[in-house]
Amino acid sequence: MSETSSSIGSLESAVTGALMKPTTIRKMQQQQQQQQQQQGNESDFHANPMASIELFRQRTQRLATRLQQTQKEMSGQLATTADYPLIEQKANQFMRNFVQSQSPSQQQQQQQQQLQAAVPMPARYISPAIRYAMQLNGPTSNVVATLQTHQDQLRKKRKSRQVLSAEIVALKELVVKLSHLNPEVNAYAKQLINQNEVLSQLEWQPSVINRPGFYNVTTVPLAVPPGRRIDGGMDLTVRQPANPRPQQQQLARPRHESELSSSSSSSATPAVQQSDAQSPRKRNRNRKKNRSDKNAPRSLKTELEAMRSYINRIVQQYAGTEQLLPQELIFKGEFGDLEAHARRLVAAGYGRIVEEEIRVNRKNNRQAFITLSTDRETLDRDGIVLLPVARRYAFEGDTVRAFVMHAGASVSKPSELTTITITGGKASLSLAEDEELSEETESQETDDENSAVITSDNCPKAFVISIVRQTELRQIVGNISFTNPTKLCDEELFYKFRPFDLRMPMVYIPQASCAVHIGNKQPDEVCGLLYLAHVLETDCNGHCIAELVQPVGRVGNLDDELKAILFHNSLRDVVPFEERFNEMYAEPAPQIGPEDLMQRRDMRQSCVFTIDPLTARDLDDALSIEQLAENVYEVGVHISDVAHYLPESSELDNIVKERSTSIYLANEVIHMLPQTLCFRCSLLPGEDKFSFSVFWRLDGHGQQLSKPYFTRSVINSCSQFAYEHAQKIIDNPSENFTEDDFPTILNGFEVKDIVKRVLWLNGMASKMRAKRFDNGALSINNAKVRFSLDPLTGEPTGFEVEQQRDANHMIEEFMLLANQAVARFIHDAYPNIAVLRNHPPPLTKSLKALREKLATQGLDLDYSSSKALQASMQRLCREAADPVAMCACLSQLLMKPMARATYFCSEGKTEPADLWHYALSIPIYTHFTSPIRRYPDVMVHRLLAAALKYCPAPGRSAEELHQLTKIANERKFNAKQAGDDSSNLFFKRYVSNRQAVYMRAVVLEIYQHMMNVVTLESGHVISINYKMQRVLVDTQHAPNFILVAERNLKQSPYKLQLLSVVPIRLIIWDGKLTGFLLTADQRQKGPSMENRKQQQTNANNNNKTAKNVHMKYAQQQQQQQQHNQEQQRRQQQQQQQHQPQQQRVFSLRKNSS
């Protein structure tokens, strides 16, 4: 409502300005200067509400007088104009509807004067947002006056939405008619529209304005200036004790380019109107009610209008807002005319037509990107599409035919205005410390202002002409409730299906096709269900229509949500192996015979041991080291020979190659191989195992003294060490360890044998690691979280971040050395079918943008090479006041420009750049050391065995290997995404179980409505929406920095910018992990408060999560207690019976004595 009122106010100024002659305009400017001089004298009235209201009325009367005077002047000039009757009619309508309704009657004035004289009015309440603006701009600033006037307007009775909408339409028509009279009026109206924040957001109809013979005004894209926007929640309204329901006021704001067509996206921003007295459940109901208007079905007309507006806007931005577009370059046609219009734009030199795959922003489905160059070192940015309808609702991976503007669009900058943009201060949106989370949640649609919006200033704009090829896999996972069906354009009803993948729009399932899934279920049984759906089509109105394939489970059930994660990441076909495959390796392995040793080196008497994570079960690799002479050592890396048990093209091999990788979820591992085969191949201590070994002769500094030596082998590991055990040795090299300090050591070796070898290996590895980084290696490590789980319920009870210490680096160095050696050997032997791994260089344009971003903070980032980038990271972390925060921030920021490493077949790869591994800074690389969990390693083992003449060359062709490496890349990425999603799921449940978690976080990115931070304790990226904060947030200087102030303004504002460290509070809000900035009180008691709440809620959480177990235990305790009471009762009866007997015996003894 307030936004509509603001629109009328802006239209009044536009109409008034358009009707005036230049002389009248000069008079107006003089009057405005006089009003500004009088404003200082009138500011004294702000303490008295009635005086301010009277001042507002006087200004309204002056406006009405000027309108009447201007109408009379124009009537004499335009008497001969054909359109004058219509203009006069519209002006009279405006005077009747607005001026008369705003003019106070004499009776009202008398009543108010009497009221003012009889009742002393209290001092005006000034909200924290106003006080904060006064601190920034002074008590006499225009901002304060604007806010006070706006609050006065809130007291007046508002008109209905229909009345206001009708007035807007009438005023728009009046402005359009006036703008057609002569070029001067046209130019002045255009200037007013471009400079006014509200007018620039209105939809002006080009089809009406651009008729032949009329001046083009509204085809100019409306450059939105950073207008005055004060969002402050409850404290921005006038508090009236007599009115228990104060209204929330929010002024209009500039919209993102990605928000300009709300009808063209399934995402909807919740319009939250709350009061301090409302409960969470009631607030959720209000959000649902207020959102209903935004979920109205789209129509072909609105979609086409949004497409026309988008195309004309991006074309005008390229040409410049001051230049009028030729009529042929203004899109007025249908969707079928896009090809012809794109060709006209190409002929005019505005852009080009391409056919490429489209990528959709994973966190905001309004944005999509079209790759314009595969050269990662180019500075050309990808084309960006800012509306779903402008990409024709193409899915991720679809090949599209698109028009892309040339780079270097001359977008005119908005005029510099003094702006105050304060958000936050909403106490009712942030949960209080004693407030319960509501079980009822609102729609799970995307909140636009909480979505990740990639800055698009430097990206050439684009629109999709048509979809050339759709992706084959169009199955999605989401949740559906078989309640409240929605009617689309026709009479058929549909249920809403909300996909997990935020790149997907809202999906609609026909109600008729859901009967088989509903059956005879009760209403509470058909809500919050997880399903797999198959997308059928996207209709002409942009609605995505699908059908249900199979149920997955229920929202909130941990096992069902993990299953949904697998389905969501295209791992639906990962199912348990048939029992017959497990039975193949269920029996103990046969004894090693002489024939097995004919082509294998016997290492069973050597000191071979494994070092893995403490909870590891699949032991792929082992190490050995022997001193041959002074400063000469033989180091061996021994890898499980999985290929010995998995013949190429066997039935099991064909299944394993499709699985391609093990999947590591937060609570379990889904193995690539049958579990019995994993156990057979695992290098467990005390068992003879087949292995593939690589040996080097090294000196004490890790320098190679000869070429590596490859052979099949048989080993018997003497001990299974964990990283913690090896680290204890490294940290305490002189300590006398005993057998109690480590796991059991077998094969006749002692503790000192292991200790000595660990120290030898660590000394070499440290020198090798230093040399590797001197040669240009790059290391970017993001936090990996490991959870502690409740053994009864499986719920997370705690977490820790895995530490990378010297023991981890020691194993890493020797695994890298083995992989690099094997890569060279198999490529020399089979240059056309070698399976290798490549890591391309990062995107230069993204690194350049990051460097400019860091330069604003006085930080220099050198990305000229991987070595320079690593040196810059180390220097920045070393010089930072908080090295941990700097490292966490840089790791996150540098992960975005980095490319994914991929497997490939070496056929056709002749250039050194095709084989180069950027992060390791080595010329060739592969994976050889983990065949139990990666199928490419198995293929490499087969190539190595063939190169050593143990067997013929693999039978698969280069074309088959290309396909297998493509599958391996997809599976590896999907498995990683599933692992990350499961980790996020468990972290959300951890936060939910604790109700609130307090952490330190470092600022990554700042936007106009939100910022992203990364937590230092867990490494999670959290979005913080300014509007949901209890504190006030000034976004005037975003994205450079924001200012944060307390609502009571007792403390001075503090500044947040890139790399700032800030305490935050994490809760689950509407099913999402949500971050809140802490108030001053929360910052003082945050951690201690969390501990108290944790102690308070531990019992409740345990009772809630393990209810059945505890009920059973309570029943057993009750039964045991009843049994004990029965036994006590019997014992008392026996004692009562036995006591007289004892007394009689005592008396007899006494008498006998």
N, C-alpha and C positions, 0 to 999 in steps of 0.2 A: 504493500500500500504506500509506504513511504517513498519507494522508488518511483511510483506513478505520480505522486504529488510533486516530487522533484522534477519530473519530466514536464509537468504543466508549468512550473515556475520557470524553467529554462525556455519553454516555448513562448512564454509571455515576453521575455526579453528579446527573443528573436523576432517576434511579430512587431514589437514596438520599434526595434531598430530598423526593420525593413520598411516601415511606413514613413519614416522620417526623411526629410530633406537634409542635405549637408548642413544648412544653417541650424536646423532643429537639432541635429546631432551635436553641433558645437554648444548650443544652449544646454543640452543634456549633460555634456561633459563638465560645463561650469557648475551646473547644479550638483553633480556628483562630487566635485571638489568641495563645494560648500557643505554637502552632507558629511564628507569625511572630516572637515574641520569641526563640525558640530558633534561628531561622534564622541570626541573626548569629553565634551561637556555632558553629553547624554549618558556616558558610562556610569554616572552616579546613580542613574535610575535603575541600574541592574540589581541593586540591592532590594528594590521594591518590585515585585512581580507585576502589580497592576500598572505601574508606570511604564514598564517595558511593553506590556500589551497595548497601552495607549499609543506608545511610540510606533509600534508595528502598524496600528490602524491608520495613523497619520500617513505613513509611507504608502500604505495601500490606497488611501484616498488620492494622494498625489499621482500615483500610477494611473488610477482611473481617470483623473482629470486630463493627464497627458494623452491617454488613449482617445478620449472624446475630442480633444482639440485636434489631434492628428487626423482623426476620421473626418472632421469638417474640412481641414485643409486639403485632404486627398479628394474629397467629394467634388471640390471645385476643379481640380486638375484632371480628374479621370471621368468626367461626366460623359465624355464621348466614347469611352472604352466599352467594348462589347461585353467584357467580363465584369463590368462594374456592378451590375445588380447582384451577381453572385458574391462578389467581394463584400458588398454592403450587407448582404444577408448573413455571411459568415461572421463579419465584425459585430453585427447586432446580436447574433447568437452568443458570441463570446462575451459581450457586455452583459447580456441577461444572465448567462449561466455562472459567470465568475465574479464580475464586479459587484452585482447586486447581492450575491450571496456572501461577499466578503465585507460589505458595508454595514457597519453596526447601526441599529436603529436608535432613535433618541431615548426610547424607553430603556433599552439595554444600557445605554451610557449612564442614564440617571440611576439605575439600579446598581451599577458598578461603582459610581461615585458614592452612593449611600453606603454600600458595603465597605468601601475603602475608608470612609470616615468613621464608620461604626466599629469595624473590626480591625485591630492592628495586625498587619500581616507580618509573619516571621521573615527572617532574612532568607534570600534565595539559596537553595541547595546547589552547590557547585560540584559536579562529579569529578572523580579523580582524573579522567581523561582531560577535562577542561583545565583543572589545576596544573596538570602536566604540560599542557599546551601553553599555559600562562608562564610557566617556568622557562619554557624554551623560547617563547616569542614575546614575553612581556604582557602585563595585564591589559594593555590597550590594543592588543593585536586584533587584526580583522578576523582571525580564526575564532577567538573567544566570542566576538560579537556574532559571528555566523552560528556558533553553537548555541548561544543564548536564544537567538531568534528561532533557531530550529526547535529548541525545546519548548518555546512558547507555542509554536504551531502544533505541538503534540497535544496541547490541552483542548484544542478545538475539536469539535465533532467532525469526523472524517466522512467523506462521501464514499459511496459504495464503489467497488471496483468497476462495475459496468458504467456508472456515470463518469468516472474518471477516464476510462478507456474511450468512451464516446467523445469526451472533450478533447482528448489527445488527437483522435482521428480528425475532428473538425479543425483543430489548429494546424495540423500537418497539411491538410488540404488548403487551408488559407495561406500558409507559407509557400506552398508550391505554386499557387495561383499568382501570388505577389511576385515571386521570383521570375515569372515569365514576362513581366511588364517591360523591363528594360535592363540592359547589361549592368548598370550601376547597382540597382537593387539586387540583381542576381549575384553579383560579386560580393556584396556586403552580407547577404544571407549565407553564401557559401563560407565566408570567413567566420561568421557567428557559429555555424554548425561545426566547423572544424575545431574551433577553440573551446566549444562547450562540451563538457564531459558527458552530460546526459543526452543532449541532442545527437552527439556523434554515435550513440549506441542505438538510436531508434532505427527501425527498418524503413528506409525511403524507397518507394517503388520506382525503379527505373523505367518500367513500362509506361507509367503515367507521365513521368517528367520528361522523358526523352522523345516525345512526339515531334514530328517535323515542325519546324518553325518555333520551337521553344528552346530556351537557353538551358544548357546542360549544367545542372548544379550538383545533383546528388550522386552522379557517377563517380565523383571524386572520393577515394577511400577516406574514411573519416579518421584522421590521425588523432588518437586518444591521448590527451595530455594527462600527466599524473595529477588527477584532480584531488580536491579535498575530500578525504575519507576518514571518518572517525567511527571506529567500531569498538564499542566498549562494554557491551552486555548490559547488565541491569543498572550499573552505576551511571550510564549515560542518560537515564530518564529522570524526570523530576519525581522525587519521592513524595507521595501524598499519603499521609496516614489514613485518610478517609477512604482511599481506593485500595482494596487488598490485592488488585491485579495490575501492577504497573506494566506498561507495554514496553517492549524492547524496540529500540530505534537503530536502524542501520542505514547510513547514507549510501548513495550509489558509488560504485567503484569502477575503475577501468577494468575491462575484462581481458583475459588472455586471448590471444588469437585462437587458441585451441578451445575457447569457451563460446565463441561467437554464435554457434548454432546449437543450442541445447536440445533442439529437436532431433539432431542428427547423431546422438550418442545415447547409449544405454545408461551412461553414468548420470547420476543426479546428485546434486548437492543438497544435503538435508537443510531445510529451513527450520531452525530450532527457535522456538519462542517459549521461554520458560519464565517462571517466577521463583523467588527464593523459597516459597513454601511448597513447591511441587516436589513430589516423590520421584525417584528414578523411573518407576514404572509409568507414572503419568507423563513424564517428559518423553518417554519412548513412544507413547501413544500419540502425543502431539506431533512428534517428528513424522510419524507415519501419516497423520492426517495432513500435515502441511506439504508432504512430498507427493501426495496423490495427483496434484495438478501437473507435476513435471513428468509423471509416468504415463501421460496420455498417449495413445497410439499415434504414430506418425502417419502422415499421408503423403501421397506422391507430390501434391502441390507444395507442401512445406519442404520436402526434400529437394525439389527442383529449385525452389526459391533460395534455399541455403547454398546449393551448388552455384547458382548464378551469382549470388552475393560474394561467395568465396573467390570465384574466378575473377570477377571484376575488381575485387579488392587487391588481390596479389598483382594483377596486371597494372593497376593504377599505382601501387607502391613501387613497382619497377620503373614506371614512367615518371613518377614524381607527382606529389599531390597537387601541385600548382598547374600541371599541364592537363588540358582537356583531351580525353581519349577520342579518337575517331569513332564514329558510330559502328563501323564494321568490326571494331575490336571490343565492343561491349557485348557480352554474351547474353542473349535473350531467348535462346532456343531451348530445345528439349535435350534429354540425355543422348538421343541419337544424333544430335548435331555437334557433339563434342569433338569428333574427329575433324570435321570441317573447320570448326573454330580454332582448334589447335594448329591446323595448317596455316590459317590466316595469321596467327601469332608468330609462327615460324617465319613466314614470308616477311613479316614486319621486323624481324630480327630480335624478338623478345626472348626466344628460347629454342629448345629442340625437343624432338620426340624420341623416346628411348623405350626399349623393351627389356626389363630387368625384374629380378625377384624383389618383392617388397618385404620389409621388416617392420614389425609393429613393436612399439615401446612396451616392454614387459610390465611396466607399472602404470601405463596410461594409454589406453587403447585409442585415444583421440589422435595420437601422433604416430606416423609411419614414415619410413625412410626408404629411399630408392638409391641404390649404389650407382654412382656415376663413373667411378674409376676403381679398378682392382689394384692399382699401384699404391702400396701402403705409404710410400714416401712422398706422394703428391700432397699439395695443400688444398686441393679441391674438396669441398665439403659435399656430403650426400644431399640429394634433394629431400625435402621434407613436405609431408602432406599433413595438414592440421585439422582435418575433419574426417570422420568415418565415411560420410557420404562422398567426400572428395576423393576417396580412394575406392569408391564404388563397393565398399564393404568387403574388400579383399582380405583374405586371411594371411597369416604369417606363412611365407614361402610361396605364395601364388606369384606367377609370372604375369606382369601387367604391362600394358601399353600406356605410357604416361607422357604428359608434357611437363618439362622442367624449365623454369626460368633460367636465364643466364645469371652467372654470379655477378655481384656488384649492383644490386638493386638500389636505386637512389631513394630510400625511404626518408621522407622529411621528418626532422626531429620536432617533437612537440615543443611548444613555447615553454620557457623556463618559468615556472610559477612557484611561489612560496607555498609548499604543501605541508599539511600535517596528516600523517597516515598512522593512526594509532589503533591497534587491535588488541583484543584480549580483555582481561578484567572480568571474565565471566565466572563468577563463583559457582553458579549453578551447573556449569558444564564440567568442571573438575570435581572429582569425588572428594568429599571431606574425609578426614582421617577415620571418622566413625561411621561412614556411609557405606551401605551395602551395595554391591553390584546387582543390578536388576537381571533377573533370569530372562526377561523379555527383551529382545533386541530388535532393532529396526532392520529395514531392508539391507542386504549385504551388497548393495550396489556401490560403485566406486564414488568416493568423495572427490570431486574435481580439485578442490583446493588442497587435498591431502595426497594428491597424485604427483608423481615425479614428472615435472614438466621440463624438458630439455630446452635450453635457450636456443631459439631459432633465428636470432638476428642475422647470423652469418650463413645460414643454410638457404640455398635457393629454393623458393616455393615451387610446389608441383601439384598437379591433379591427375588422376587416373582417367584415361579415356575408356578403357575396357580391360577386362580380365582375359588374358590370352590362355593361360593354363592354370587350373586349380591343383592344389596339392592333393595327392592320393589319399592320405590319411586325414579324414575330417571327423574324427571321433573325439569327444571331449568329456570331461568329468565335471560334475557340479552337483549342487543340492537343489532339491525341488520339494515343495509342499503342495499336496493335492488339495489346496483350498483357494478360495477367491480367484476363480478364473478371470482372465482379461479378454475383452472383445476387441479384436483388431478392426481392420477396415471393413471386412465383411461381417456376416452374422455369426461366424464360427468362434467358439471360445477356446482360449489357450491358457495353459499353466506356464508361469515363468520358471525358467531354468537358469540358475546363476552359475556360470562356469568358474572353476578354480583359476583358470588361465585368464589373467586380467587383460590379455591381448584380445580376448573374445568379447563381443558385445553381448547384451542380454539375449537369451535364446528362448523361443516359444515352442511349447509342445502342444499339439492339438488335444483338446480334452477327450475327443472320441477315442483316440488311440491309447488313452491311459486307463481305460476300464479294466483291462486285464491285470494291470499293476496295482490297482486299488482293491479290487475284489470286495470282500466283506469286512475290510478293516475299519476299525473305529477312527473317529476324527483325530485322536491323539497319536494314532499309529501311522498316519500319512503325512506328518509334518517333519521337516528336517531330515529328509532321506537323501542319500548319496546314490547317484545313478551314472551310468555310462550312456551317452547319447550320441547319435549319428546325425550330423548336419545334412539336411536334404537340399535346402536352397536358401537363398536370400531373396525375398520377394522385391518387387519394384519399389516398395516403400522402405526398404532397408531392414525389415524384420527378418531375423535369422530363424528359420523354421527347422525343427529337428524331430527325431523320433527316439524314444527310449530303447536302449539295447538290452541292458541288464542292470539289476540292482547291485550296488556296491556295499551298502551298509547304512549306518545312521550317523548323523553329525554328533560329535561328542564322544563316540566310542573310539578308543585309541586304536584298536586293531583295524577297525573299518576305515579310519582316517589314514592310517599307514597304507592300507590297500588302495585307497583313493589316490594317494601320492604316486604309487607305482603306475596306476592307470593314467594319471595325469601326465606323467613323464614318458609315455609310450613304452612302458614296461609291462603291459598287460599280459604278454605271452610268457612271462617268466613264471613258470609253474614248477612244482616239485617234480623230480625225476620219477619215472616209473620204477616200481620196486625191483624189477629185474635188473636194472642197471646198478642198483645198490648191491644186489646179490652177487654181481660179477666180481666184486672186490671185497666181499664180506669175510671171506676166509683169510687166515693169516698168510702173509707172503711166503712163497717157497724159499728154502734155504739157498744161499748163494753157492753156486757150483763152479767147478773149474772152467766150464764153457762160458760162464758169465764173465770170468776174469780175463778171457783171451783178448778182448779189445777194451778193457777197462783197467785203469790204474787203481791198485788196492791201497786205500788210504785209511783202512780200519784201525791200524796201529798208531796213526798220527793223532796229534792233539787237535781235533776239529771241534768247534763249538758254535752255537748259534747265539745271537743277540737280537732280541725282538721286543716289542711292547709287552708289558707285563701280562696282558690278557690275550695275547696272540695265540691262535690255535693252528693256523696254516703257516708252517715254517718252511719258507722257500729257499733260504740262503744260509750258508755257514761259512766260517772263516778258519784259516790255518796259517801259521807262520813258523818258520824254522830258520835258525841262524846257521848259515853255511860256512861263513868265514868272518873275519873281522870286518864289520860294517857291510856285510853282504847277507841278504835275507831272501828266502823264497816265500812269497805270499801267495796263498791260494784262495780263490772265491769259488764256492761249490754250490751249484744250483740244482734243485730237484729235477730229475729227468722225467718230466711228465710225458714227453713225446714217446717214451718207451712203452707206456701203458695206453696211449691214445693213437692208434694207427690212423694215418691220413685217409679221409673219405670213408671211414667206418660209420656205422649207424650212430654211435655215440658221438663221434667227431662232427658229424653233420648237425647234431643238436647243439653241441658246445659252441661251434663257430657262430651260430645265430645268437646265442646268449652273450658270447664275446668277453664278458667281464663279470666279476663278482660285484654285488651291490652291498655297500656298507651303509646300513641305516643306523639310527641312533641306538637301537636296542637289539639289533640282530644283523647277521650277515647272510645274504642269499648267495650261495656258492655258485660259481660257474660250473664246477665239476660235481658229480655225485659225491655225497658226503663220505662214503666209504673209500672212494678214490682219493679224495683229499687226505684222508687219514693214511692211506697207503703211501702217498708221495711226500707227506710231511716229514721233515728231517728231525724226527724225535730222538732224544738221547737214548743210547743203549741198543739201537736197532740198526741193522744193516740196510742201507738205502742206496739206490742207484742215483747218480748225480752226473752233471756236466760241469767240468772244472776249467778254470782259467788260472794259469800260474805266471808270476813275474819274478824276476830277480831285481830287487830294489836295494838301495843303500838306506842309511838311517834317515835321510831327508826325503825319501819317497821317489828319488830319481831312478828311472828305469835303466838297468844295466844291460838288458837284452830284450829281444822281442818277446811278446807274450806267447805262452804255450797252451794249446787247447787239447782237452782229452775227455773222454768218458771216464767215469770213476765209480768206486764204491766207497762210501764213508760210513763211519759209526760215530755219531756225535757223542762227546763225553759229558756235555752239560748243556742245559737250556738256560742261558742268562737272559735277564731283562736289561733294558737301558739303565734302570736304576742301579743295578749291580755293577755294571761297567763304569757308571759315573762315580760310584763310591770309590772305585779303584783309582780313577783319574784324579779325583779330588784329594785322595790320601795315598799318594804313591809310596810313602815310607812306612805305612802302618802294617803291623803284623796281623794279617787276617787269619781267621780260623774257618773251619768247615761250617760253623754255625752262621757265618755271615753270608753264605751263598747257597744256591741250590746244590743238590747232590752231584758230585763229580765222579764219573765212572772211568772204566778202562785203565785203572791203575795210575791215573794222574792225580796230582795234588793241587791244593789251592794256589801254591806259589807258581805252578806251571801256568795256570790261567792268568794270574796277576801279571806275570812277566810278559806274556804275549799281548795282553790288552795294552800295557804301557808301550810296547814296541809299536803296535798298530796305531795307537793314538799319536805317538810322536811323528810317524810318517804322514798320517792323515792331516795333521795340523799344518805341516809344511806343504803338502799337496793342495790343501784348500787355499792357503795364502797365495800360492803360485797361480791357482786357477782364477782367483779374483784379480790378480795382477794382469792376467791375460784377457780380462774383460768380462768375466762372468757376472751375472746379475741375479740377485736373490730378493724376491718380494714374498714375504710370508704373511698370510692372513691367519687370524686366530682359528684354531680348530678346537671345538668344545667337546668334552667327554662328560657324560651324565652318570650320576649314581642313581640307581633305580631301586624302588621298593620291591623286595622279592615276592611279595604277595600280590600287589596290584600292578606292578610294572610302571607306576608313576614316578617321574623324576623327583628326587629328594635333594639333589645338589648337583653342582657341575664344577668342572675345572678346565682350564685351558692347557692343552698339551704344550709342554715346554720343549724347545729345540736346544739341547745342550751338546757338550763335546762328544758324548757317547753317540748321539744321533748323527752328528756330523761325521764321526769316524766311519760308521757303517755307510753313510751316504757317499763318501769319497770313494770307497772301494767298489760300491755298486756302479757308480758313474764310470770308474775306470774300466770295469768289466764290460759295460754296455758299449762304451766307445771302442774298445778293442774288438769286440765281436762285430760291430757295425763295419769297421774297416775290412775285416777278414771276409765276411759274407759278400760284401759289395765287390771286392776284388775277385772273388770266385764266381759270383753270379751278378754281373752288373745290370741285368735286365729284369731280374725277379727278386731282388733283395727287398726285404720289408724293413723300412727305415722310419725315422721320426724326424719331423721338421718343425721348427718354430720360427715363423716369419717375424720380421721387425715390427715394432708398434706403429700405430698411425701417427705420422708426423704432424698432421693438422691437430690432432687431439693433444699431443705433447706440447705443441706450440701454444695452444689455448691454456693448458695447465701452467706453462711457464709464465704467461702473462698474468694469470690469476695469482700465482705466488709472488710475482713482482710487485703487486699492489701491497703486499705485506713486507716488502723489503727483502725478499728471499730470491736467490738466484738458482735456477735449475738448468743444468747443462745436459742436454739429451743428444749431443752429437754422436755418441756411441754408447754401447752398453756399459763400457768401463766408466765413461764420464757420468752416466746416469747413476751408477752404483756409488761412485765417489761423491756425487752431489747428495744422495740420500744419506750417506754416512756423515757427511759434513753438517748437513742441516740437523740431523738428530743429535750430533755431538754438541752443537752450539745452541740447541734449543733449551729454554728454561725447563721444559718438561719433555725429556727425550721419548718417554713412553707415548705421550700424546702425539708428538711429531711423527713417530714411527707408524702408529696406527693410522693417522690421517694420510700420510704419504702412501702407505701400502694400499689403502682403499682408492685413492685418487689415481694411482699408477696402474691399478688393475684394469681400469676402463680402456685405456689406449692399447693394452697388450692384446696380441692375437692369441688364439688357442693353438697349442701344439697339436699336430696331426700325424697319423700314420699314412704312409704312401708306399706304392710300389715304384721301384727305381726306374722302370722302363720310361724312356723319353726324358729323363732328368739328367741333363748333361752339364748344366751350368753349376758352378760352385754355390751360387745363391739358392739353388733348389735343394741342396743338401744341408745348408748351414743351419745351426741351432743358435738362435739369437741369445737366449737367456744363459746358456752354458758357454757361449762364445767358442764353439768348436766346429770343425768342418763337417763332421758326420756323427750320427747318433742313432741308436735303436733301443728297444727294450728286450732284455734277455733274462733279467733276474727275478721275475715273478710269474712263472708259467702256471702256478696253481690258480691265480686269479685273473690272468690276462691272456686271451687267445693269441694276440700278435706275438707274444713271447714263445708260444708253442711253435708257431710258424718259423720263428727265427731259430729255434732249436733244431728243427728239421733241416733248415738250410745249412746250419753249422755242421750237423752230422754228415750231410751230403758233401760239404766242402772238405771234410776230413776223411772221406771215402768209407765211412761206416755204412752207407746205404746209398741207393740211387738218388738222383735229384728229385725234388718234389714234383708230383704230377700235375699240379695246378698251373694253368697258363697265366700269363701276365694280366690278361683281361679279368680272370677270376680273382687274382690277387688285388687288382684295383677295386673290385666290388667288395671283397672281404675287408680291405682296409677302410673303405667307406662305411661299412656296417660297424666296424670297430670304433671309428670316430664318433658315429652317432650314439652307439651304446655307451661309450665312455662318458660322453657329455650328459646323456640322459641319466646314467647312474650317479654321476656327480650331483646333478640337479636334485635327484631323489634323495640323496644323502643330505644335501643342504636343506631341503624342504622338511625332512624328518627331524633334523636338528632344530629347525625353527619351530616345528610343531611341539617338540618336547620343551623347548625354552618357553613357549607360550603357556604350556600347561604348568611349567614350574612357576611362572609369574602368577598364573591364575590361582594355583594352590596357595601361594603366599599372599595373594590379594594385591600386594604392591612390593616392588623391588627398587631400591635406591642404588644408583650407579653414577660414576663420573663418565662424561662423554666429551668428545672433541668435535667441534663444528666442521663439517665437510662442505656444505653448500647452503647458500642463503637465497631464498626466493621471496617474492612479494607477499606470499601468504603462508609460507612454511619454510622450514629449514631441515636439513638432514644432518644427523650426528652419528658418530660411531662410538659405542660404549667401550671403555678401556678394559673392563673386567671380562667381557665376553666377545667383543668384536662384532656385535650386531649393529646394523645400520637402522636407525630409528628416525621416523618422520615426526616432526613437532609442528602441529597446526597452531598458528598464532591465535586464532579465534577461540580455541578451546582452553586457553591459558587463564589462570587466576591473576597473573601479572599483566601489566600493560606493555604492549610491544609497539614501538615506533618504527615503521618501515620506510620512513622518508628516504633513507640512504641505501635501501636494499638495491642490488645484491651486495654492495660493499660491506655494509654492517647494519645492525639494528640496535636500538636502545631499548632496554628493559627497565621498567620502573614498578615499584610496588603500588597497589591500588590506593593506599592511604598517602603515598608520596612523602612518607616520613624520611625515606632515605633517597639519596641522589641516584639517578638512573645509571646503570652500568652497560657497557658496550660489549656486544658479541659480534665477532667476525670470524673469518677463516682461521682455524687453529686455536680458537678460544676453547678453554676447558670449562665445563659447566656441569653442576650436579643436576641430575634429572630423576624423575620418578616414573617407573614403568607400571602400567596396569593393562588389563585387557578391557577394551572399550568397544562394544558392538562387534565382538569376535576378533578384533584386531589388536595387535601389540601397539600401544599408544604411549608416547612420551609427553611428560609435562615438565616445564621449568618450575623450580622450587621457589616458593615464597621465602621471605626472610626467616619466618618462624620454622618452616620446614627445613631450611638449610642448617639451622641450629640444632634441630633434634632428629634429623632424618635417619641416620643409621641406628641410633638408640631406639627410636620409635619403631623401626622395622623389627628389631630384636624383640621388643615387647610384644608387638603384634604377632610375631612368629611363635613366641611362647604361648600366647593366648590362643592361637588358631591351630596349633599342631594337633591337639586332641580332636578338634572339629574336623580337620582335614582327614585325619586318619579314620575317624568314624565315617566320614562321607565316602572315602575312596575304598575302604575295606569293610563296608557295612555288613555284608553277609558273613565274612570271616569272623568279625567281632561278635555278631549275633550268635553264631554257632558256639563261639568260645564262651559267651555269657551264659548260654543254655547249659553248656558243660559245667561251668562254674556253679550255676544254680543247682544242677543235679548233684554235683559233688557236695555242695553245702547242705542240701537236704539229706544226703547220705550220711554226712558227718553228724548232723543234728540227730538223726535216727540212732546212730551208734552211741552218741553221748547219752541219749535218753535211755537206751538199753543198759549202758554202763552204770548210770545213776540208779536204775532199778536193781541191778545186780549188787551195787554197793549198799543200797538200802536193805536188800535181803541179807547181805553178808555181814552188815554191821551188828545186828542182834546176836548172830552166831559168835562174832568176835567178843562181844560183851560177855556172853555166857561162858566162853572158854576162859576169858580173863578172870571171871568170878570163881570158876572152878579151881584155877591155878592159885588164886588168892586164898581160897578156902583150904586147899590142900597144903598150902604152906603153913 
